[in-house]
Each structure stands twice: as structure tokens, then as C-alpha cells.
Amino acid sequence: MKAIKQIIFFSIIGLLMISCATSGPKYSEMADSTPPISGANARVYIYRTSALGAAIQPNVVLDDRVVGKAVAMGFFYVDCAAGNHRIATSTEVERELTFSLDEGQTRYVRLDVSMGFFVGHVYPNLVEPDKAKSEIKDCHY
């Protein structure tokens, strides 16, 4: 009986977490109205397409600065200087991705979830723009 109550409790928490991510506009609704990249900057879209492990929402760190959270079915973007960058997430272990950006370039980083020993791991993956745009279209800002 206790196990059933725990399953119900965590299911409700997970649904509440997902509903938080679904409160903003979808990428497909706001992509055309996003401000242009300014100056010598570049843009990184960070998104998570899976509701798996919705309660696991570690900080997303870009170059040692927290820029957002890994929210299920959510996305955000960050403008930064061209050059080499590092994105990291941390639960039980830290997962990181390094990549470079050219001036005016837009790159896409998908946050995937895998099972860990105690909690899931969220890890960043660089995705080609065409694939990313089809994956991110239903994610919420």
C-alpha cells in the first residue's frame, strides 16, 4: 500500500513539473519573432524533448554560469560571444559538451536523460539545425 501511495505521489509531482514547462509559447509559435543575434554574438538553443524523468531538472551551466534549467518539454536560448564554449549539467555526475560558435551562428543542444544509480543523468548533445528544428517545435519557452 505504501508503494502505491509513493507511485501516485511521484506521478502527480511529475505531471506538475511537466505542466510548468507547457505554460509558455511553443518554439514553433515564437521562432519567427525571436530577436536577431546582435553584434559579434552567436546563439545557442537548449532544449529537452522528453518527459522521461520530468522531476529531474538540473541547472544548465554555460561557461561556469547558470543559464537555465533542464525542464522537460522546454527550451530556452542564450546569446554569447563567438568562440569555444562548454555546457554542463550535474545530478549524480557532471555531464558536459564542448563546442565552438562562429559569429552570427545558431547551434542547438538537446538535453537527453539516461538512468543513473540513484537519479537520472541529464546530458547535452549537439544536434544539426534541421533535425533540431523538427525536434524542438513542440517544446515550450
C-alpha positions, -999 to 999 in steps of 0.1 A, spaced: 0 0 0 28 24 8 45 17 -25 12 26 -44 9 59 -25 45 67 -34 39 59 -71 8 81 -71 27 109 -53 56 109 -77 33 107 -107 15 138 -96 47 156 -89 59 147 -124 27 159 -140 30 192 -122 66 196 -134 56 189 -170 27 215 -167 53 241 -157 71 236 -189 40 237 -210 29 272 -198 50 293 -223 47 296 -260 59 268 -283 91 272 -303 70 269 -335 49 299 -323 78 322 -314 106 312 -337 99 340 -362 96 367 -336 128 359 -317 151 390 -318 181 387 -342 215 379 -329 233 412 -322 269 422 -329 296 396 -329 275 372 -308 261 337 -316 231 319 -302 226 285 -285 191 269 -282 190 244 -253 160 221 -253 147 189 -238 121 169 -258 115 141 -233 92 139 -203 112 110 -190 125 119 -156 104 152 -156 112 158 -119 149 158 -127 157 194 -137 193 202 -130 208 236 -138 223 241 -172 257 258 -170 273 276 -199 309 285 -193 306 284 -155 274 305 -155 239 290 -148 217 300 -178 186 279 -172 171 245 -161 167 213 -179 129 214 -179 111 185 -196 95 196 -230 110 230 -226 136 252 -243 155 285 -239 182 303 -258 214 321 -248 233 347 -268 270 346 -262 303 356 -278 317 336 -307 344 311 -296 347 279 -276 321 271 -251 312 244 -225 277 233 -214 273 212 -183 246 196 -163 250 178 -130 230 153 -110 249 123 -95 277 131 -121 285 160 -143 279 157 -180 294 182 -204 297 192 -240 322 215 -256 317 232 -289 326 263 -309 304 291 -322 311 314 -352 299 349 -352 262 350 -361 259 312 -358 230 294 -342 236 260 -326 212 236 -309 219 215 -278 194 187 -268 193 176 -232 188 138 -230 180 117 -199 195 84 -190 191 63 -159 216 67 -131 223 47 -99 201 70 -77 187 96 -101 187 101 -138 215 118 -157 208 147 -180 235 151 -207 239 176 -235 241 166 -272 249 189 -301 222 185 -328 222 195 -365 199 225 -371 174 207 -395 169 179 -370 168 202 -340 141 224 -355 119 194 -361 125 182 -325 122 215 -307 90 227 -325 66 215 -297 89 225 -268 77 254 -246 97 286 -238 
